[in-house]
Amino acid sequence: MSSPNEADRPLACKVVCLGVTGGIAAYKAAELCSMLVKRGAEVHVLMTAAARRFVGELTFETLSHNPVITELFSRSAEYDPEHVALARRASAAVVAPATANILAKMACGIADDALSTALLTFDCPCFVAPAMNSRMWKHPATVENVRRLKERGVVFIGPAEGPLACRDEEGPGRMAEPAEIVERLEEFFRAGKRS
Ligand SMILES: Cc1cc2nc3c(=O)[nH]c(=O)nc-3n(C[C@H](O)[C@H](O)[C@H](O)COP(=O)(O)O)c2cc1C
């Protein structure tokens, strides 16, 4: 049975791997990271090269109090690669924002950078918060990738409908708000689905 403290703070001491990919919504991932840390989670951020074009890794290092993983091949990773070390400890993986590209890589099992490789080693629950232009979201390739990932148990949070970053465009594709993502994770851990 969970203690009252565990029920109040379901994310306390949970190891959350936050994958950040290259979309304009990457700035929202900084708020998500901060909210997770405030709720007691140990957050490890993995960023793609495209994500780093939108937000600097220093932001996430400062907010998470942990080094950000960006490289698959690094000197310190030679004997215990970071993605494997994390896979042993991760309570949950969250990709926010999730690009059309990372959804395609996840659906196909492609492991060509630190984040996609880590995602392939994890056996923890995986949540994704897609964010993209609605044309990309509605493309048959993305629709098929989403279907395959859902079938495999990946939990989708959003995307929401509304105005998109591209001028004058509206539709499904906005990243879910960080508060909603945190709430979904809290619900998941409160239900005791994974310790
Ligand atoms: C200004 C700009 C905004 C972009 N926004 C998105 C987006 O919101 N969603 C998306 O799927 N791709 C977006 N892209 C394209 C991705 O950055 C591109 O597909 C990239 O290869 C994704 O790499 P990653 O999945 O490894 O981060 C954007 C590109 C640019 C130049």
The ligand as an SDF file (V2000), in Angstrom:
LIG
                    3D

 31 33  0  0  0  0  0  0  0  0999 V2000
   11.6160   26.2180  -37.5580 C   0  0  0  0  0  0  0  0  0  0  0  0
   11.3510   24.7370  -37.5890 C   0  0  0  0  0  0  0  0  0  0  0  0
   10.3460   24.2090  -36.8130 C   0  0  0  0  0  0  0  0  0  0  0  0
   10.0890   22.8410  -36.8310 C   0  0  0  0  0  0  0  0  0  0  0  0
    9.0770   22.3570  -36.0730 N   0  0  0  0  0  0  0  0  0  0  0  0
    8.8010   21.0420  -36.1150 C   0  0  0  0  0  0  0  0  0  0  0  0
    7.7300   20.5260  -35.3350 C   0  0  0  0  0  0  0  0  0  0  0  0
    7.0680   21.2250  -34.5780 O   0  0  0  0  0  0  0  0  0  0  0  0
    7.4780   19.2010  -35.4070 N   0  0  0  0  0  0  0  0  0  0  0  0
    8.1820   18.3640  -36.2400 C   0  0  0  0  0  0  0  0  0  0  0  0
    7.8840   17.1720  -36.2800 O   0  0  0  0  0  0  0  0  0  0  0  0
    9.2310   18.8330  -36.9640 N   0  0  0  0  0  0  0  0  0  0  0  0
    9.5370   20.1420  -36.9200 C   0  0  0  0  0  0  0  0  0  0  0  0
   10.5780   20.6210  -37.6640 N   0  0  0  0  0  0  0  0  0  0  0  0
   11.3910   19.6850  -38.4680 C   0  0  0  0  0  0  0  0  0  0  0  0
   12.3610   18.9090  -37.5810 C   0  0  0  0  0  0  0  0  0  0  0  0
   13.2310   19.8100  -36.8880 O   0  0  0  0  0  0  0  0  0  0  0  0
   13.1790   17.9300  -38.4340 C   0  0  0  0  0  0  0  0  0  0  0  0
   12.3110   16.9450  -38.9610 O   0  0  0  0  0  0  0  0  0  0  0  0
   14.3090   17.2740  -37.6570 C   0  0  0  0  0  0  0  0  0  0  0  0
   14.9820   16.3770  -38.5060 O   0  0  0  0  0  0  0  0  0  0  0  0
   13.8080   16.5510  -36.4250 C   0  0  0  0  0  0  0  0  0  0  0  0
   14.8960   15.9020  -35.8130 O   0  0  0  0  0  0  0  0  0  0  0  0
   14.7330   15.1460  -34.4110 P   0  0  0  0  0  0  0  0  0  0  0  0
   13.4830   14.3450  -34.4700 O   0  0  0  0  0  0  0  0  0  0  0  0
   15.9750   14.2990  -34.3500 O   0  0  0  0  0  0  0  0  0  0  0  0
   14.7420   16.1820  -33.3440 O   0  0  0  0  0  0  0  0  0  0  0  0
   10.8610   21.9910  -37.6510 C   0  0  0  0  0  0  0  0  0  0  0  0
   11.9050   22.5300  -38.4130 C   0  0  0  0  0  0  0  0  0  0  0  0
   12.1510   23.8830  -38.3830 C   0  0  0  0  0  0  0  0  0  0  0  0
   13.2800   24.4380  -39.2240 C   0  0  0  0  0  0  0  0  0  0  0  0
  1  2  1  0
  2  3  1  0
  2 30  2  0
  3  4  2  0
  4  5  1  0
  4 28  1  0
  5  6  2  0
  6  7  1  0
  6 13  1  0
  7  8  2  0
  7  9  1  0
  9 10  1  0
 10 11  2  0
 10 12  1  0
 12 13  2  0
 13 14  1  0
 14 15  1  0
 14 28  1  0
 15 16  1  0
 16 17  1  0
 16 18  1  0
 18 19  1  0
 18 20  1  0
 20 21  1  0
 20 22  1  0
 22 23  1  0
 23 24  1  0
 24 25  2  0
 24 26  1  0
 24 27  1  0
 28 29  2  0
 29 30  1  0
 30 31  1  0
M  END
$$$$
